[in-house]
Amino acid sequence: MFRIGKVFTFAASHQLLHLPEGHKCRNLHGHTYTVEIALACPGLNPHGFVCDYGDLQPIGDWIKTDLDHHHLNDLMEMPTCENLASEIFFRWHTVYPNLERVRVSESPTTWGEYSR
């Protein structure tokens, strides 16, 4: 199986209001998120690619327009890394049928992932 990946970043705020009072993530705060997109397929296209990296730019454009510098609670009920990864995956898997997984990090040491 061949795999490729591309990384995008965006800054956004959120609150995890479903958490108990006193939990630090219940407070309004922000992150510089990293979104890693991975595509996989058993064979390469005639150009020797899984996908041209430039063909993934619509995902980056959408991230910059719809997520960057937004309050994620305005976009989804429970904006965790796991839910963001799922949202991004299901938004794009029909455009990129060999989309294998989406990983969202809110810090260098934490991430949530949704995979096929």
Biopython code that builds the backbone (N, CA, C, O; Angstrom):
import numpy as np
from Bio.PDB.StructureBuilder import StructureBuilder

atoms = [
    (1, "MET", "N", (0.846, -1.176, 0.000)),
    (1, "MET", "CA", (0.000, 0.000, 0.000)),
    (1, "MET", "C", (0.892, 1.240, 0.000)),
    (1, "MET", "O", (1.858, 1.318, 0.759)),
    (2, "PHE", "N", (0.568, 2.194, -0.841)),
    (2, "PHE", "CA", (1.275, 3.470, -0.872)),
    (2, "PHE", "C", (0.481, 4.482, -0.051)),
    (2, "PHE", "O", (-0.750, 4.480, -0.073)),
    (3, "ARG", "N", (1.196, 5.349, 0.675)),
    (3, "ARG", "CA", (0.553, 6.376, 1.486)),
    (3, "ARG", "C", (1.261, 7.704, 1.297)),
    (3, "ARG", "O", (2.478, 7.758, 1.118)),
    (4, "ILE", "N", (0.479, 8.777, 1.339)),
    (4, "ILE", "CA", (1.046, 10.121, 1.384)),
    (4, "ILE", "C", (0.323, 10.909, 2.466)),
    (4, "ILE", "O", (-0.753, 10.527, 2.925)),
    (5, "GLY", "N", (0.932, 12.004, 2.857)),
    (5, "GLY", "CA", (0.299, 12.865, 3.842)),
    (5, "GLY", "C", (0.596, 14.320, 3.558)),
    (5, "GLY", "O", (1.604, 14.650, 2.933)),
    (6, "LYS", "N", (-0.268, 15.170, 4.013)),
    (6, "LYS", "CA", (-0.073, 16.615, 3.922)),
    (6, "LYS", "C", (-0.573, 17.227, 5.223)),
    (6, "LYS", "O", (-1.561, 16.775, 5.801)),
    (7, "VAL", "N", (0.126, 18.260, 5.672)),
    (7, "VAL", "CA", (-0.188, 18.905, 6.935)),
    (7, "VAL", "C", (-0.653, 20.333, 6.682)),
    (7, "VAL", "O", (-0.069, 21.062, 5.881)),
    (8, "PHE", "N", (-1.708, 20.712, 7.377)),
    (8, "PHE", "CA", (-2.235, 22.067, 7.351)),
    (8, "PHE", "C", (-2.316, 22.562, 8.791)),
    (8, "PHE", "O", (-2.423, 21.753, 9.713)),
    (9, "THR", "N", (-2.268, 23.872, 8.997)),
    (9, "THR", "CA", (-2.407, 24.422, 10.341)),
    (9, "THR", "C", (-3.467, 25.522, 10.343)),
    (9, "THR", "O", (-3.732, 26.163, 9.326)),
    (10, "PHE", "N", (-4.059, 25.717, 11.516)),
    (10, "PHE", "CA", (-4.985, 26.820, 11.708)),
    (10, "PHE", "C", (-5.049, 27.151, 13.191)),
    (10, "PHE", "O", (-4.747, 26.314, 14.042)),
    (11, "ALA", "N", (-5.445, 28.373, 13.486)),
    (11, "ALA", "CA", (-5.616, 28.817, 14.865)),
    (11, "ALA", "C", (-7.097, 29.014, 15.125)),
    (11, "ALA", "O", (-7.814, 29.555, 14.283)),
    (12, "ALA", "N", (-7.558, 28.574, 16.290)),
    (12, "ALA", "CA", (-8.975, 28.714, 16.624)),
    (12, "ALA", "C", (-9.151, 28.621, 18.136)),
    (12, "ALA", "O", (-8.284, 28.131, 18.860)),
    (13, "SER", "N", (-10.304, 29.110, 18.585)),
    (13, "SER", "CA", (-10.660, 28.998, 19.998)),
    (13, "SER", "C", (-11.770, 27.968, 20.152)),
    (13, "SER", "O", (-12.464, 27.624, 19.196)),
    (14, "HIS", "N", (-11.919, 27.486, 21.380)),
    (14, "HIS", "CA", (-13.044, 26.615, 21.715)),
    (14, "HIS", "C", (-13.197, 26.534, 23.222)),
    (14, "HIS", "O", (-12.330, 26.966, 23.982)),
    (15, "GLN", "N", (-14.316, 25.971, 23.631)),
    (15, "GLN", "CA", (-14.596, 25.642, 25.020)),
    (15, "GLN", "C", (-15.237, 24.262, 25.019)),
    (15, "GLN", "O", (-16.092, 23.976, 24.181)),
    (16, "LEU", "N", (-14.841, 23.426, 25.931)),
    (16, "LEU", "CA", (-15.448, 22.107, 26.050)),
    (16, "LEU", "C", (-16.458, 22.167, 27.191)),
    (16, "LEU", "O", (-16.194, 21.743, 28.316)),
    (17, "LEU", "N", (-17.617, 22.710, 26.856)),
    (17, "LEU", "CA", (-18.640, 23.024, 27.848)),
    (17, "LEU", "C", (-19.276, 21.793, 28.481)),
    (17, "LEU", "O", (-19.945, 21.908, 29.508)),
    (18, "HIS", "N", (-19.082, 20.629, 27.894)),
    (18, "HIS", "CA", (-19.639, 19.402, 28.453)),
    (18, "HIS", "C", (-18.795, 18.870, 29.617)),
    (18, "HIS", "O", (-19.215, 17.952, 30.322)),
    (19, "LEU", "N", (-17.617, 19.442, 29.813)),
    (19, "LEU", "CA", (-16.749, 19.002, 30.913)),
    (19, "LEU", "C", (-17.206, 19.624, 32.230)),
    (19, "LEU", "O", (-17.875, 20.657, 32.224)),
    (20, "PRO", "N", (-16.856, 19.013, 33.347)),
    (20, "PRO", "CA", (-17.320, 19.531, 34.642)),
    (20, "PRO", "C", (-16.714, 20.891, 34.987)),
    (20, "PRO", "O", (-15.634, 21.246, 34.515)),
    (21, "GLU", "N", (-17.430, 21.638, 35.816)),
    (21, "GLU", "CA", (-16.915, 22.915, 36.332)),
    (21, "GLU", "C", (-15.537, 22.669, 36.933)),
    (21, "GLU", "O", (-15.311, 21.661, 37.603)),
    (22, "GLY", "N", (-14.622, 23.597, 36.687)),
    (22, "GLY", "CA", (-13.274, 23.474, 37.229)),
    (22, "GLY", "C", (-12.288, 22.817, 36.273)),
    (22, "GLY", "O", (-11.078, 22.950, 36.461)),
    (23, "HIS", "N", (-12.772, 22.110, 35.250)),
    (23, "HIS", "CA", (-11.853, 21.518, 34.270)),
    (23, "HIS", "C", (-11.308, 22.644, 33.402)),
    (23, "HIS", "O", (-12.072, 23.462, 32.889)),
    (24, "LYS", "N", (-9.982, 22.691, 33.233)),
    (24, "LYS", "CA", (-9.366, 23.817, 32.524)),
    (24, "LYS", "C", (-9.858, 23.946, 31.082)),
    (24, "LYS", "O", (-9.900, 25.056, 30.551)),
    (25, "CYS", "N", (-10.223, 22.859, 30.450)),
    (25, "CYS", "CA", (-10.660, 22.930, 29.053)),
    (25, "CYS", "C", (-12.101, 23.421, 28.905)),
    (25, "CYS", "O", (-12.570, 23.657, 27.791)),
    (26, "ARG", "N", (-12.786, 23.569, 30.012)),
    (26, "ARG", "CA", (-14.129, 24.159, 29.971)),
    (26, "ARG", "C", (-14.046, 25.671, 29.714)),
    (26, "ARG", "O", (-14.978, 26.272, 29.180)),
    (27, "ASN", "N", (-12.919, 26.271, 30.102)),
    (27, "ASN", "CA", (-12.702, 27.702, 29.895)),
    (27, "ASN", "C", (-12.418, 28.001, 28.420)),
    (27, "ASN", "O", (-11.897, 27.157, 27.691)),
    (28, "LEU", "N", (-12.767, 29.199, 28.004)),
    (28, "LEU", "CA", (-12.437, 29.648, 26.659)),
    (28, "LEU", "C", (-10.924, 29.656, 26.499)),
    (28, "LEU", "O", (-10.207, 30.240, 27.312)),
    (29, "HIS", "N", (-10.444, 29.006, 25.446)),
    (29, "HIS", "CA", (-9.011, 28.963, 25.170)),
    (29, "HIS", "C", (-8.799, 28.665, 23.692)),
    (29, "HIS", "O", (-9.753, 28.367, 22.973)),
    (30, "GLY", "N", (-7.569, 28.743, 23.243)),
    (30, "GLY", "CA", (-7.290, 28.510, 21.835)),
    (30, "GLY", "C", (-6.068, 27.644, 21.629)),
    (30, "GLY", "O", (-5.277, 27.399, 22.540)),
    (31, "HIS", "N", (-5.949, 27.190, 20.392)),
    (31, "HIS", "CA", (-4.823, 26.343, 19.999)),
    (31, "HIS", "C", (-4.391, 26.728, 18.583)),
    (31, "HIS", "O", (-5.156, 27.309, 17.814)),
    (32, "THR", "N", (-3.160, 26.391, 18.271)),
    (32, "THR", "CA", (-2.730, 26.345, 16.884)),
    (32, "THR", "C", (-2.808, 24.870, 16.509)),
    (32, "THR", "O", (-1.956, 24.068, 16.892)),
    (33, "TYR", "N", (-3.839, 24.535, 15.759)),
    (33, "TYR", "CA", (-4.115, 23.145, 15.393)),
    (33, "TYR", "C", (-3.279, 22.728, 14.190)),
    (33, "TYR", "O", (-2.957, 23.541, 13.323)),
    (34, "THR", "N", (-2.938, 21.460, 14.156)),
    (34, "THR", "CA", (-2.310, 20.840, 13.000)),
    (34, "THR", "C", (-3.247, 19.756, 12.501)),
    (34, "THR", "O", (-3.705, 18.915, 13.274)),
    (35, "VAL", "N", (-3.529, 19.780, 11.206)),
    (35, "VAL", "CA", (-4.380, 18.773, 10.576)),
    (35, "VAL", "C", (-3.514, 17.991, 9.604)),
    (35, "VAL", "O", (-2.928, 18.559, 8.682)),
    (36, "GLU", "N", (-3.438, 16.685, 9.816)),
    (36, "GLU", "CA", (-2.672, 15.817, 8.925)),
    (36, "GLU", "C", (-3.651, 14.938, 8.154)),
    (36, "GLU", "O", (-4.441, 14.197, 8.737)),
    (37, "ILE", "N", (-3.578, 15.039, 6.843)),
    (37, "ILE", "CA", (-4.415, 14.262, 5.936)),
    (37, "ILE", "C", (-3.555, 13.129, 5.377)),
    (37, "ILE", "O", (-2.436, 13.377, 4.928)),
    (38, "ALA", "N", (-4.051, 11.898, 5.395)),
    (38, "ALA", "CA", (-3.318, 10.769, 4.814)),
    (38, "ALA", "C", (-4.198, 10.065, 3.790)),
    (38, "ALA", "O", (-5.363, 9.769, 4.053)),
    (39, "LEU", "N", (-3.628, 9.804, 2.626)),
    (39, "LEU", "CA", (-4.301, 9.070, 1.568)),
    (39, "LEU", "C", (-3.507, 7.803, 1.289)),
    (39, "LEU", "O", (-2.284, 7.788, 1.428)),
    (40, "ALA", "N", (-4.202, 6.737, 0.896)),
    (40, "ALA", "CA", (-3.537, 5.466, 0.624)),
    (40, "ALA", "C", (-4.198, 4.780, -0.551)),
    (40, "ALA", "O", (-5.405, 4.905, -0.761)),
    (41, "CYS", "N", (-3.398, 4.054, -1.318)),
    (41, "CYS", "CA", (-3.943, 3.225, -2.397)),
    (41, "CYS", "C", (-2.915, 2.149, -2.745)),
    (41, "CYS", "O", (-1.722, 2.310, -2.485)),
    (42, "PRO", "N", (-3.386, 1.058, -3.331)),
    (42, "PRO", "CA", (-2.483, -0.054, -3.619)),
    (42, "PRO", "C", (-1.542, 0.208, -4.789)),
    (42, "PRO", "O", (-0.495, -0.431, -4.895)),
    (43, "GLY", "N", (-1.900, 1.138, -5.664)),
    (43, "GLY", "CA", (-1.051, 1.427, -6.817)),
    (43, "GLY", "C", (-0.976, 2.917, -7.070)),
    (43, "GLY", "O", (-1.813, 3.685, -6.597)),
    (44, "LEU", "N", (0.034, 3.315, -7.821)),
    (44, "LEU", "CA", (0.240, 4.723, -8.124)),
    (44, "LEU", "C", (-0.436, 5.097, -9.441)),
    (44, "LEU", "O", (-0.646, 4.247, -10.306)),
    (45, "ASN", "N", (-0.772, 6.375, -9.581)),
    (45, "ASN", "CA", (-1.356, 6.839, -10.833)),
    (45, "ASN", "C", (-0.263, 6.923, -11.908)),
    (45, "ASN", "O", (0.904, 6.690, -11.594)),
    (46, "PRO", "N", (-0.595, 7.244, -13.150)),
    (46, "PRO", "CA", (0.410, 7.277, -14.222)),
    (46, "PRO", "C", (1.563, 8.251, -13.968)),
    (46, "PRO", "O", (2.617, 8.130, -14.592)),
    (47, "HIS", "N", (1.379, 9.206, -13.067)),
    (47, "HIS", "CA", (2.442, 10.159, -12.747)),
    (47, "HIS", "C", (3.329, 9.682, -11.600)),
    (47, "HIS", "O", (4.261, 10.380, -11.200)),
    (48, "GLY", "N", (3.041, 8.494, -11.074)),
    (48, "GLY", "CA", (3.820, 7.949, -9.966)),
    (48, "GLY", "C", (3.396, 8.459, -8.607)),
    (48, "GLY", "O", (4.164, 8.394, -7.647)),
    (49, "PHE", "N", (2.162, 8.973, -8.516)),
    (49, "PHE", "CA", (1.645, 9.552, -7.280)),
    (49, "PHE", "C", (0.484, 8.736, -6.737)),
    (49, "PHE", "O", (-0.215, 8.058, -7.490)),
    (50, "VAL", "N", (0.281, 8.804, -5.425)),
    (50, "VAL", "CA", (-1.013, 8.460, -4.835)),
    (50, "VAL", "C", (-1.977, 9.575, -5.214)),
    (50, "VAL", "O", (-3.102, 9.329, -5.648)),
    (51, "CYS", "N", (-1.508, 10.805, -5.040)),
    (51, "CYS", "CA", (-2.262, 12.016, -5.378)),
    (51, "CYS", "C", (-1.236, 13.137, -5.448)),
    (51, "CYS", "O", (-0.305, 13.162, -4.643)),
    (52, "ASP", "N", (-1.377, 14.046, -6.372)),
    (52, "ASP", "CA", (-0.514, 15.214, -6.423)),
    (52, "ASP", "C", (-0.807, 16.054, -5.177)),
    (52, "ASP", "O", (-1.967, 16.348, -4.888)),
    (53, "TYR", "N", (0.230, 16.437, -4.446)),
    (53, "TYR", "CA", (0.016, 17.231, -3.229)),
    (53, "TYR", "C", (-0.770, 18.507, -3.520)),
    (53, "TYR", "O", (-1.570, 18.950, -2.695)),
    (54, "GLY", "N", (-0.541, 19.097, -4.690)),
    (54, "GLY", "CA", (-1.261, 20.306, -5.070)),
    (54, "GLY", "C", (-2.761, 20.084, -5.187)),
    (54, "GLY", "O", (-3.548, 21.013, -5.003)),
    (55, "ASP", "N", (-3.156, 18.853, -5.492)),
    (55, "ASP", "CA", (-4.588, 18.545, -5.603)),
    (55, "ASP", "C", (-5.290, 18.537, -4.247)),
    (55, "ASP", "O", (-6.518, 18.484, -4.184)),
    (56, "LEU", "N", (-4.516, 18.590, -3.162)),
    (56, "LEU", "CA", (-5.096, 18.628, -1.813)),
    (56, "LEU", "C", (-5.342, 20.062, -1.334)),
    (56, "LEU", "O", (-5.866, 20.269, -0.239)),
    (57, "GLN", "N", (-4.965, 21.046, -2.147)),
    (57, "GLN", "CA", (-5.104, 22.442, -1.733)),
    (57, "GLN", "C", (-6.539, 22.847, -1.395)),
    (57, "GLN", "O", (-6.723, 23.695, -0.522)),
    (58, "PRO", "N", (-7.572, 22.282, -2.045)),
    (58, "PRO", "CA", (-8.931, 22.646, -1.620)),
    (58, "PRO", "C", (-9.202, 22.383, -0.135)),
    (58, "PRO", "O", (-9.976, 23.111, 0.487)),
    (59, "ILE", "N", (-8.579, 21.361, 0.433)),
    (59, "ILE", "CA", (-8.734, 21.118, 1.871)),
    (59, "ILE", "C", (-8.107, 22.267, 2.653)),
    (59, "ILE", "O", (-8.705, 22.785, 3.596)),
    (60, "GLY", "N", (-6.904, 22.660, 2.257)),
    (60, "GLY", "CA", (-6.232, 23.775, 2.920)),
    (60, "GLY", "C", (-7.015, 25.072, 2.792)),
    (60, "GLY", "O", (-7.100, 25.847, 3.744)),
    (61, "ASP", "N", (-7.586, 25.307, 1.620)),
    (61, "ASP", "CA", (-8.384, 26.517, 1.421)),
    (61, "ASP", "C", (-9.612, 26.513, 2.322)),
    (61, "ASP", "O", (-9.959, 27.533, 2.917)),
    (62, "TRP", "N", (-10.274, 25.348, 2.420)),
    (62, "TRP", "CA", (-11.448, 25.227, 3.289)),
    (62, "TRP", "C", (-11.072, 25.453, 4.753)),
    (62, "TRP", "O", (-11.792, 26.137, 5.481)),
    (63, "ILE", "N", (-9.952, 24.884, 5.183)),
    (63, "ILE", "CA", (-9.494, 25.070, 6.562)),
    (63, "ILE", "C", (-9.266, 26.546, 6.838)),
    (63, "ILE", "O", (-9.697, 27.052, 7.874)),
    (64, "LYS", "N", (-8.597, 27.243, 5.931)),
    (64, "LYS", "CA", (-8.318, 28.673, 6.131)),
    (64, "LYS", "C", (-9.600, 29.499, 6.151)),
    (64, "LYS", "O", (-9.703, 30.460, 6.914)),
    (65, "THR", "N", (-10.565, 29.142, 5.331)),
    (65, "THR", "CA", (-11.811, 29.907, 5.248)),
    (65, "THR", "C", (-12.776, 29.577, 6.373)),
    (65, "THR", "O", (-13.371, 30.480, 6.962)),
    (66, "ASP", "N", (-12.939, 28.299, 6.679)),
    (66, "ASP", "CA", (-14.011, 27.866, 7.582)),
    (66, "ASP", "C", (-13.581, 27.582, 9.026)),
    (66, "ASP", "O", (-14.421, 27.562, 9.926)),
    (67, "LEU", "N", (-12.285, 27.363, 9.254)),
    (67, "LEU", "CA", (-11.829, 27.024, 10.609)),
    (67, "LEU", "C", (-10.861, 28.045, 11.195)),
    (67, "LEU", "O", (-10.927, 28.342, 12.387)),
    (68, "ASP", "N", (-9.971, 28.582, 10.380)),
    (68, "ASP", "CA", (-8.918, 29.461, 10.883)),
    (68, "ASP", "C", (-9.496, 30.728, 11.508)),
    (68, "ASP", "O", (-10.302, 31.432, 10.900)),
    (69, "HIS", "N", (-9.066, 30.996, 12.726)),
    (69, "HIS", "CA", (-9.489, 32.171, 13.492)),
    (69, "HIS", "C", (-11.005, 32.231, 13.697)),
    (69, "HIS", "O", (-11.616, 33.299, 13.656)),
    (70, "HIS", "N", (-11.585, 31.062, 13.916)),
    (70, "HIS", "CA", (-12.998, 30.958, 14.266)),
    (70, "HIS", "C", (-13.116, 30.387, 15.680)),
    (70, "HIS", "O", (-12.170, 29.809, 16.215)),
    (71, "HIS", "N", (-14.290, 30.561, 16.264)),
    (71, "HIS", "CA", (-14.617, 29.926, 17.537)),
    (71, "HIS", "C", (-15.317, 28.617, 17.182)),
    (71, "HIS", "O", (-16.445, 28.635, 16.688)),
    (72, "LEU", "N", (-14.672, 27.498, 17.425)),
    (72, "LEU", "CA", (-15.155, 26.204, 16.943)),
    (72, "LEU", "C", (-16.503, 25.803, 17.531)),
    (72, "LEU", "O", (-17.224, 25.009, 16.927)),
    (73, "ASN", "N", (-16.855, 26.336, 18.695)),
    (73, "ASN", "CA", (-18.176, 26.041, 19.255)),
    (73, "ASN", "C", (-19.301, 26.593, 18.384)),
    (73, "ASN", "O", (-20.431, 26.109, 18.459)),
    (74, "ASP", "N", (-19.011, 27.590, 17.568)),
    (74, "ASP", "CA", (-20.012, 28.111, 16.640)),
    (74, "ASP", "C", (-20.235, 27.157, 15.467)),
    (74, "ASP", "O", (-21.229, 27.271, 14.750)),
    (75, "LEU", "N", (-19.310, 26.220, 15.274)),
    (75, "LEU", "CA", (-19.361, 25.313, 14.128)),
    (75, "LEU", "C", (-19.780, 23.895, 14.491)),
    (75, "LEU", "O", (-20.315, 23.168, 13.654)),
    (76, "MET", "N", (-19.536, 23.503, 15.736)),
    (76, "MET", "CA", (-19.891, 22.153, 16.178)),
    (76, "MET", "C", (-20.140, 22.148, 17.674)),
    (76, "MET", "O", (-19.621, 22.987, 18.410)),
    (77, "GLU", "N", (-20.941, 21.191, 18.109)),
    (77, "GLU", "CA", (-21.365, 21.155, 19.510)),
    (77, "GLU", "C", (-20.229, 20.811, 20.465)),
    (77, "GLU", "O", (-20.109, 21.417, 21.529)),
    (78, "MET", "N", (-19.394, 19.844, 20.093)),
    (78, "MET", "CA", (-18.345, 19.368, 20.980)),
    (78, "MET", "C", (-17.017, 19.358, 20.205)),
    (78, "MET", "O", (-16.620, 18.317, 19.681)),
    (79, "PRO", "N", (-16.330, 20.505, 20.129)),
    (79, "PRO", "CA", (-15.146, 20.629, 19.275)),
    (79, "PRO", "C", (-13.868, 20.039, 19.880)),
    (79, "PRO", "O", (-12.927, 20.762, 20.207)),
    (80, "THR", "N", (-13.858, 18.725, 20.019)),
    (80, "THR", "CA", (-12.657, 18.010, 20.449)),
    (80, "THR", "C", (-11.822, 17.671, 19.217)),
    (80, "THR", "O", (-12.311, 17.757, 18.091)),
    (81, "CYS", "N", (-10.581, 17.291, 19.426)),
    (81, "CYS", "CA", (-9.736, 16.865, 18.303)),
    (81, "CYS", "C", (-10.368, 15.689, 17.558)),
    (81, "CYS", "O", (-10.346, 15.633, 16.329)),
    (82, "GLU", "N", (-10.930, 14.755, 18.320)),
    (82, "GLU", "CA", (-11.542, 13.579, 17.707)),
    (82, "GLU", "C", (-12.714, 13.975, 16.816)),
    (82, "GLU", "O", (-12.843, 13.476, 15.698)),
    (83, "ASN", "N", (-13.570, 14.872, 17.308)),
    (83, "ASN", "CA", (-14.718, 15.300, 16.515)),
    (83, "ASN", "C", (-14.304, 16.150, 15.318)),
    (83, "ASN", "O", (-14.917, 16.056, 14.254)),
    (84, "LEU", "N", (-13.278, 16.972, 15.476)),
    (84, "LEU", "CA", (-12.770, 17.736, 14.337)),
    (84, "LEU", "C", (-12.229, 16.796, 13.261)),
    (84, "LEU", "O", (-12.493, 16.994, 12.074)),
    (85, "ALA", "N", (-11.477, 15.779, 13.667)),
    (85, "ALA", "CA", (-10.933, 14.816, 12.704)),
    (85, "ALA", "C", (-12.052, 14.123, 11.946)),
    (85, "ALA", "O", (-11.969, 13.962, 10.728)),
    (86, "SER", "N", (-13.084, 13.716, 12.644)),
    (86, "SER", "CA", (-14.228, 13.062, 11.998)),
    (86, "SER", "C", (-14.936, 14.016, 11.040)),
    (86, "SER", "O", (-15.272, 13.635, 9.919)),
    (87, "GLU", "N", (-15.163, 15.239, 11.473)),
    (87, "GLU", "CA", (-15.825, 16.242, 10.631)),
    (87, "GLU", "C", (-15.050, 16.472, 9.334)),
    (87, "GLU", "O", (-15.630, 16.513, 8.249)),
    (88, "ILE", "N", (-13.743, 16.618, 9.461)),
    (88, "ILE", "CA", (-12.908, 16.851, 8.270)),
    (88, "ILE", "C", (-12.928, 15.624, 7.369)),
    (88, "ILE", "O", (-13.049, 15.749, 6.150)),
    (89, "PHE", "N", (-12.810, 14.437, 7.961)),
    (89, "PHE", "CA", (-12.833, 13.210, 7.158)),
    (89, "PHE", "C", (-14.130, 13.117, 6.354)),
    (89, "PHE", "O", (-14.090, 12.926, 5.138)),
    (90, "PHE", "N", (-15.262, 13.248, 7.010)),
    (90, "PHE", "CA", (-16.541, 13.058, 6.310)),
    (90, "PHE", "C", (-16.850, 14.191, 5.335)),
    (90, "PHE", "O", (-17.622, 14.003, 4.395)),
    (91, "ARG", "N", (-16.261, 15.352, 5.547)),
    (91, "ARG", "CA", (-16.448, 16.449, 4.606)),
    (91, "ARG", "C", (-15.706, 16.179, 3.301)),
    (91, "ARG", "O", (-16.152, 16.609, 2.237)),
    (92, "TRP", "N", (-14.585, 15.477, 3.369)),
    (92, "TRP", "CA", (-13.705, 15.338, 2.205)),
    (92, "TRP", "C", (-13.578, 13.931, 1.636)),
    (92, "TRP", "O", (-12.993, 13.783, 0.563)),
    (93, "HIS", "N", (-14.084, 12.897, 2.282)),
    (93, "HIS", "CA", (-13.824, 11.531, 1.805)),
    (93, "HIS", "C", (-14.467, 11.228, 0.446)),
    (93, "HIS", "O", (-13.999, 10.342, -0.268)),
    (94, "THR", "N", (-15.523, 11.942, 0.085)),
    (94, "THR", "CA", (-16.104, 11.703, -1.251)),
    (94, "THR", "C", (-15.301, 12.403, -2.339)),
    (94, "THR", "O", (-15.279, 11.948, -3.483)),
    (95, "VAL", "N", (-14.648, 13.496, -1.995)),
    (95, "VAL", "CA", (-13.797, 14.207, -2.956)),
    (95, "VAL", "C", (-12.497, 13.432, -3.174)),
    (95, "VAL", "O", (-11.975, 13.367, -4.288)),
    (96, "TYR", "N", (-11.989, 12.852, -2.098)),
    (96, "TYR", "CA", (-10.736, 12.081, -2.129)),
    (96, "TYR", "C", (-11.053, 10.657, -1.662)),
    (96, "TYR", "O", (-10.908, 10.348, -0.479)),
    (97, "PRO", "N", (-11.487, 9.786, -2.587)),
    (97, "PRO", "CA", (-11.940, 8.442, -2.186)),
    (97, "PRO", "C", (-10.874, 7.599, -1.476)),
    (97, "PRO", "O", (-11.211, 6.673, -0.737)),
    (98, "ASN", "N", (-9.601, 7.910, -1.692)),
    (98, "ASN", "CA", (-8.564, 7.134, -1.007)),
    (98, "ASN", "C", (-8.064, 7.834, 0.264)),
    (98, "ASN", "O", (-6.979, 7.537, 0.763)),
    (99, "LEU", "N", (-8.886, 8.781, 0.784)),
    (99, "LEU", "CA", (-8.584, 9.387, 2.079)),
    (99, "LEU", "C", (-8.638, 8.285, 3.135)),
    (99, "LEU", "O", (-9.660, 7.619, 3.304)),
    (100, "GLU", "N", (-7.539, 8.106, 3.830)),
    (100, "GLU", "CA", (-7.430, 7.014, 4.795)),
    (100, "GLU", "C", (-7.679, 7.485, 6.225)),
    (100, "GLU", "O", (-8.351, 6.813, 7.007)),
    (101, "ARG", "N", (-7.122, 8.657, 6.552)),
    (101, "ARG", "CA", (-7.288, 9.141, 7.917)),
    (101, "ARG", "C", (-7.062, 10.638, 7.981)),
    (101, "ARG", "O", (-6.446, 11.240, 7.103)),
    (102, "VAL", "N", (-7.584, 11.217, 9.056)),
    (102, "VAL", "CA", (-7.359, 12.620, 9.391)),
    (102, "VAL", "C", (-6.952, 12.657, 10.857)),
    (102, "VAL", "O", (-7.629, 12.096, 11.719)),
    (103, "ARG", "N", (-5.848, 13.318, 11.122)),
    (103, "ARG", "CA", (-5.358, 13.482, 12.492)),
    (103, "ARG", "C", (-5.340, 14.975, 12.813)),
    (103, "ARG", "O", (-4.851, 15.778, 12.019)),
    (104, "VAL", "N", (-5.870, 15.339, 13.966)),
    (104, "VAL", "CA", (-5.891, 16.732, 14.404)),
    (104, "VAL", "C", (-5.129, 16.832, 15.725)),
    (104, "VAL", "O", (-5.443, 16.136, 16.691)),
    (105, "SER", "N", (-4.131, 17.703, 15.750)),
    (105, "SER", "CA", (-3.349, 17.942, 16.969)),
    (105, "SER", "C", (-3.647, 19.344, 17.476)),
    (105, "SER", "O", (-3.750, 20.290, 16.696)),
    (106, "GLU", "N", (-3.785, 19.466, 18.794)),
    (106, "GLU", "CA", (-3.963, 20.795, 19.377)),
    (106, "GLU", "C", (-2.711, 21.241, 20.120)),
    (106, "GLU", "O", (-2.649, 22.358, 20.635)),
    (107, "SER", "N", (-1.723, 20.369, 20.172)),
    (107, "SER", "CA", (-0.426, 20.695, 20.757)),
    (107, "SER", "C", (0.585, 19.718, 20.156)),
    (107, "SER", "O", (0.195, 18.752, 19.501)),
    (108, "PRO", "N", (1.869, 19.960, 20.372)),
    (108, "PRO", "CA", (2.877, 19.029, 19.830)),
    (108, "PRO", "C", (2.805, 17.615, 20.411)),
    (108, "PRO", "O", (3.394, 16.688, 19.855)),
    (109, "THR", "N", (2.082, 17.443, 21.532)),
    (109, "THR", "CA", (2.085, 16.140, 22.202)),
    (109, "THR", "C", (0.725, 15.456, 22.253)),
    (109, "THR", "O", (0.609, 14.372, 22.825)),
    (110, "THR", "N", (-0.316, 16.067, 21.664)),
    (110, "THR", "CA", (-1.648, 15.470, 21.735)),
    (110, "THR", "C", (-2.307, 15.472, 20.371)),
    (110, "THR", "O", (-2.092, 16.386, 19.575)),
    (111, "TRP", "N", (-3.110, 14.452, 20.097)),
    (111, "TRP", "CA", (-3.836, 14.386, 18.834)),
    (111, "TRP", "C", (-5.048, 13.481, 18.962)),
    (111, "TRP", "O", (-5.134, 12.630, 19.847)),
    (112, "GLY", "N", (-5.989, 13.699, 18.034)),
    (112, "GLY", "CA", (-7.147, 12.828, 17.867)),
    (112, "GLY", "C", (-7.225, 12.464, 16.400)),
    (112, "GLY", "O", (-6.825, 13.250, 15.541)),
    (113, "GLU", "N", (-7.733, 11.288, 16.106)),
    (113, "GLU", "CA", (-7.691, 10.799, 14.727)),
    (113, "GLU", "C", (-8.985, 10.098, 14.377)),
    (113, "GLU", "O", (-9.613, 9.459, 15.221)),
    (114, "TYR", "N", (-9.378, 10.229, 13.103)),
    (114, "TYR", "CA", (-10.472, 9.432, 12.547)),
    (114, "TYR", "C", (-9.909, 8.744, 11.324)),
    (114, "TYR", "O", (-9.273, 9.378, 10.482)),
    (115, "SER", "N", (-10.145, 7.435, 11.225)),
    (115, "SER", "CA", (-9.659, 6.693, 10.058)),
    (115, "SER", "C", (-10.742, 5.793, 9.503)),
    (115, "SER", "O", (-11.699, 5.433, 10.189)),
    (116, "ARG", "N", (-10.567, 5.449, 8.267)),
    (116, "ARG", "CA", (-11.484, 4.587, 7.546)),
    (116, "ARG", "C", (-11.529, 3.221, 8.200)),
    (116, "ARG", "O", (-12.252, 2.338, 7.737)),
]
sb = StructureBuilder()
sb.init_structure("model")
sb.init_model(0)
sb.init_chain("A")
sb.init_seg("    ")
for serial, (resi, resn, name, xyz) in enumerate(atoms, 1):
    if name == "N":
        sb.init_residue(resn, " ", resi, " ")
    sb.init_atom(name, np.array(xyz, "f"), 0.0, 1.0, " ", f" {name:<3s}", serial, name[0])
structure = sb.get_structure()
